């Protein structure tokens, strides 16, 4: 594989990784809302649990994105240490 082809593949992998992050918060909010809707039906309330659990899901999604980005940053910092001059 040519060096340029390898670099393009790496860039596309990063684009896919960061694009996937955009689905975490909405997905978590939708799942939270659906679970809250089930609780609302079980307890016979009007959308209060749907809203609360949906917001908690969105907050959980945000926390997960921060965790993923922190791990990616640590991994990138570890890779970049090998690029400097040897002591």
N, C-alpha and C positions, 0 to 999 in steps of 0.2 A: 504494500500500500504506500502511495506517495505521501510525503510529509504534508502537502497541502490537503490531500483527501482526509488524512487523519485529523488535521486541525478543523476542517469543516465538520467532520463527524463529532468532534468534541464540542464545537459551538452549537450544533443542532441538539446534542444531548443536554447542554446547559439551557437552551431555549425551552426544551420540553420540560425540564425540571422546574424552571421558574414559572412557566405557564401553568403547570399543574398546581402551583401554590395558590393561584387565583380561584380555585374551586374548593379550597378547604373551608373557608369561612361560610360561603353560601351553603355548602353541603352540610356543615355542622348545624347551621341555623335551621335548615329545612328538616333535618332529622330531629332536632330538638323540638321544633314546632309540631311535628307529627307525633312524637312521644307525648308532648303536652296535650295534644288533641285527644289522644287515647285516655289520658288521665282525666281530662275535662269530661269526656263521655262517661267514664267510670264513676266520677264524683258528682256528676250532673251540675257542673258550673259552666259559666260562659267565657270561654277563651282566656281566662286569667292564667291558667297553667300553660296554655299554648304559648302565650307571650313570654312568660317568665322563663320557661324551659328553652324556648327558642333563643332568647337573649343569652342565656347561659351557654347554649350551644355555640353561638357566635363568639362569645368570649373565650370558650374553650378552643375554638378554631384559631383565634388570634394567638393564643398561648402556644398552640401547636406550631403555627407558622414561625413564631419567634424561636422556638426550640430547634426547628429544622434549619433556620438560617444561622443560628449560633453554631450548630454542628458543622454546617457547610463552611462557615468562616474559619472555624478551628482547623478543619481539614485543609482548607486552602492555605492557611498560615503555616501548617506543617509541611506542605508541599513546597512552599516558597523558601523555606529555610535551606533547602538543598541547593538553591540557585546561587547563593552567595559564595564568596571566596573561602577557601579552606584555611583555618587558622594555623 
